[in-house]
Amino acid sequence: MSFNPTYPHKLSPLPPSKEIANIDFDDLLIKARVQLAELKGMCGQIPNPLLLMSPAIIRESVASSNIENINTTLADVLQWQLFPEAEQRQPDKEVLRYREAMNWGFDNLGKYALSTRLINGIQSRLMPNGNGQYRREQNQIANLASGESLYTPPIASDIPTLISNWENYTNYLDESIDPLIRAIISHYQFEAIHPFRDGNGRTGRILMVLQLIKYDLLQFPVLYISGYINQYRSEYYHHLLNVTRKQDWHGFIEYMLQGFYIKAVETRHDLQSITVLFEKIKEQIRSQNKKIYGLDLVEALFTYPVITPTKLASQLNMHYTTTSRYLSQLAEMGILKEAFVGKHHLFLNHKLLKILGKSS
């Protein structure tokens, strides 16, 4: 039966009927695996890798949300996360929910594996109004400008069977296919099932990164893969649709392998730069202002690249007048820059923001 974008797609279960072999992607697969191994190894050498996860996940959250036309910037999200939710703009709320969903998925990956409980838990945090339940009605993907139908996902009654098949395929590992290729195939299948009313793309990209961790290809969810997809967004959708229309798995797998390779290299370089900056700032404070030096102070400046005296006070368990003085002294030393947003007095770790922003 030929593909018709206006009718619910009859999605074939995994594995793909078209034979896919590791050797088809030999050089590119090796390059991607080597760079992911380098990235994983580097994370294992950082004394406090969880410290670096927070800004890295925010950056991934911004890019993944941008793909869905939820437009904000890294600096805006880092700024508005400090303020009450009632003051936050909707796009920034969406990005912060993405971070919460990613963190929750990472924390519960060992408990729930790659399963419906994990998927629904991620979805409920990403889209709190959706109750984390699979859709019960038909939905459709259309061109926003013209309204033209591009893809109609499978009927709702097929979702449980398709997800069960996805779970079996995704959690099964053998030597017949490289786990990185298996992760790419699983990502296509999840997006093709489109099991929720909204948030399928973001949920699928979170699952893809968690799958790499489950397969022991990464240790932490720091890979900035959404930055690549956002940069080459039209190609991403083109390749997804070509799998549906023509079973062109080769094109999509090649596209994603290239993305994993590029972003593994970039993410590793960024983490190296962040680590060097961390040590430099730590040494500068220790040598120039011993009275305020403390490792927890330096860590707070990296966990919250945009910070207020009140936030720092809560992190260090100090009075905000003390942390206000600390931050002002750090600004005088050139470590931070001051900014004002309405009544809020902000301090920016501008060198860290520059590292995080260059790949955005």
N, C-alpha and C positions, 0 to 999 in steps of 0.2 A: 504494500500500500504506500503510495507516494505521500510525502509530507504536505500537510495543509495547515497553515498557521492559525486558521480559524476554528479547527476542530481539536478536541482534547487529544494530546499526543499519546499514542500507545507505546510507552517506553519499554524497551527490552530490558530484562534483568541482567545483572552482572554475573560473570565476566562478559566483556564484549564478544560478540560473535566473530568479529574480525580479529584474526590473529595478530597479537602485538608481542614483539620480542625485544629484549634488552639491546640486542645487537643492532637493531634499527636506529638506535640513538647513541651508539657507542661513545664517540668522543665527547659529545655534549653532556651525556649522562655522567661520564667520569668527571668532567670538569665541575659539574654541579655538585656531585657527591664530595669531591675533594674540598671545595670551598665551604660546603656545609659542615664538613668535619673540622675544618680550620676554625670556623665560627664557634662551633660547639666546644672545641678545645680551648679557645680563648676565654669563653664564658667560665670554663672550669678553673681558669688561672686567676680570675678577678677575685680579690678578697671578699667583696660583698656584691655579687652579681644582682641580687634582688634590688639593690640600690639603683642600679642602672636600668632595671626593667620598667620602672614607672614612666620616665620620659619616653622610653622607646615604645612602650605600648600606647601611650598617648599619640605619638606620631603615627603609628599604624592605624589607630582609631580614626584620626583625622582623615587619612588617605582613604581608608575603606569607606567612610561616610561620604567623602567627596564623590566617590564612584556612583553613589546613589543620589547625587545632586543635593546632598546635605552640606552646605558650604560654610565653612569657618576656617580659621587658621590655628596653627599650633599655639601661637602666642595668645590668641583669644581664649582658647580652652584652658591653657595653663593659668591664665588670669582669672577667668570666671569660676574655675573650680574652687577658688578660695572663698567665694561668696555664697550666701544662702540660695537655695534652688529657686526661690521666688524671684530673685534678681537675675538669674541666668537666662540667656537667650535660648530659644528652642534648639538651634543647631548644636550649641555647646552641650546642652543636656543630652542630646542624642549621642555625641561623641563620648561623654563621660559614662553613659550607660554601656557603650561598646567596651570601654575599658573594664567596667565592672563585670561584664559578661565574659570577657577574656580571662580576667583574673579568677573568676569563679570556675570557669572551665578548667583552667590550669590546676587549681587547687583540688578539683574533684575528678581529674582524669583517671587517677589510679583507683578511685572508688567506683566509678560508674563505667569505665572503659568508653569506647566510642559507641554509644547506645542512645536509645530514645530518651532515657532519663537525663543523659548529658545534653543532648540536643535541646530538649524542652527546658532544661534549666538555663541554658545559655539564652534561648529565645525569650524566656520570661523576664530575664534581666535586661535584655536588649529592647524588648517591646513590652513594657509592663502592662499595657492595656489589652494585650492579646492573650493573656492567661497561659502562654506557653503551650498551647494545644494546636495540633494539626488542623488545617482548615477543613471545613465541612461543606464548602461551596466551591464552585468553579471560579478560577481567576484567569487572568490573561495578561500577557506582556504586550504592550503596544508602543508605537512611536509617539513620544510626548507631543511632538509638533503636529504631525499629520493625523494621529489617531489610528494609523494603520496597524493591524494585528501582526505581531512578529512571531509570537509563540503562545500556544495554549497548553498549559501543563496537563498532566494526566488527571482523570476524574478523581474526586476526593476519596471514593471508596477503594481506589487502588493504592492509596498512600500506605496503609499499614503493611501490605505485602511488599511494596517496593522498598520501604524503609527497612523491613526485616532482611530483605536481600542485601541492601546496602550495608547493614550491620555485619552480616556474615562475611561479605567480601572484604570490607574494610578491616575487620579484626583478624582476618586470616592472612598469615604470611607463609610463603614457601619460596623456593629458589627459582620458580618459573618466571617471575617478574620482579624487577627491582622495586623495593618499597616506595621509592620516590615516584616512580611511574604509577604505582598503585594509588598513591595519594592523589595524583592528578586525575586519574580515572574516577576515583571516588568523588572528587570535587565536581566534575562534570555531572555525575549522576545525581548528586544532591541538588544541584541547581536545576537540573531537568525535572526532578520530582517536584520542586517548588512547593514544599509541604505546608508553608504558612501563608497567611493572607499578605503579610508584609515582612520585610527584614530577611528574606531568604539569602540575598547576596552577602550581607554582612555575617549572618550565621554561618554560611558556607565557608567564608574566608577564615573565620575563627576556627572552625572545625579543621580546615586544611592545615593551619599552623599547629594545632594540637595533635593532629595525626602525625606530623613530623616528630613531635616529642614522643608520642606513643611508640613510634618506630625506632626511637633512640637516634634519630638524625639530628635532633636539637635537644638542648637541656632546658632552655627557657624560651618563652614566646617573644623573642626579640627580633625575629626576621621581619624586615620591612617589605613584605611581598606586595601589599596593597599599593605601595608607592609605584611599583612597576606596572601593575594592572591599571592604575589611574593614569599613568603617563601614556600607556598604549591601550586606552580603553576601547576604542573602536575595533582594534585587532582582537581584543579579548572576546567581545561579543560576536565578532565575525567567526572566530574559531569555535566558540561554543555552538553557534548555529550550524556550522559546517559538520560538526559531529552529528547533530540531529538530522540534518538533511541528507548527508552523504556518507555518514560513518567515517568521516575524515579524522580519525583519532591521531594520526601522525602529526598533522598540523598543530593541533591543540597541545599535544604532549611536548612537541618541540618548542612551541611558544612558552609554555610554563617552565620547562627546563632552563631555557634561556633566562627567564625571570628569576628563578631560584639561584642560578649562577651569578647573575649581575648583583642581585640584592644581598646575597651572602657575602660577596666581596665588599660591597659598600657598607653593609652593617658592621662587618668586622673592622673595617677602617674607622668607622664612626665610634665604635666602642673603644678602640685603641686611643683615639683622640680624646674621648671623654675620660678615660682612665688617666691619661697623661695630664689633662687639665685638673682632674681631681687631686692628683699628687702635687701639682704645681700650686694650686690654691691652698692646699693643706700646709705646704711648706712655707708659703708666703705669710699666712696668718701666724703660724708658729714662730717665724723669725721676726716679724714686724709688730706683732701685737699678742704677746703671750698671755696677757690678762684675759683675753676673750677666747683664746684657742681651746677647742675641744673637738674631738672627732665627730661627735653627734651634731655639732654646729655645721661642720663641713658637709656631712651627709644630708642634712636638711636642705642645704643650698642646691643639692643635686636631685633630691627627691622632689623638691618644689622649686623648679628653676625661676618661677615667679612667686614671690612670697611677701607676706605682710608681717609686721611686728606681732600681731595677734596670733597668726598661724605659727610663727617661730616660737612664740611663748608656749603654745600648746605642745609643740614638739619637744621643747627643752625643759618643760615644767618650770618656767620662769615667769616673772612679771613682765607684761608687755612693754613697760617703760625701759626695762633692762635690755630686752631684745631690740627695741627701737634704737637704743644707743649703739648696740652691736652692729645693726644693719647700716646705720649712718656711718660708722667707722669703716665698715667694709666698702661702702661707696666711696669714701674719701681715699681708700687704698686702691681704687680702680677695679676691685673685684666685682662689685655690683654697680648697677645704674638705677637711679631713682625715677619713678614715674607716678603720676597722679591720675586716678580715674574717679571723677566725682569726689566723694568724701574719702576714698580709699587711697592710702599711701602704699605704693608697691615698690619692691626692689627686685631687679632682674639680674639673673646670672647670664649676662649678655653673651659671654663667650660660649657657654653651653648652648644657648638658644641658636647661636650662629652655626654650631656643629649640627644640631638637630634640624635646622631649617634649610641647610644647603641641599638636602636630598628630597625636600618636600615637593 
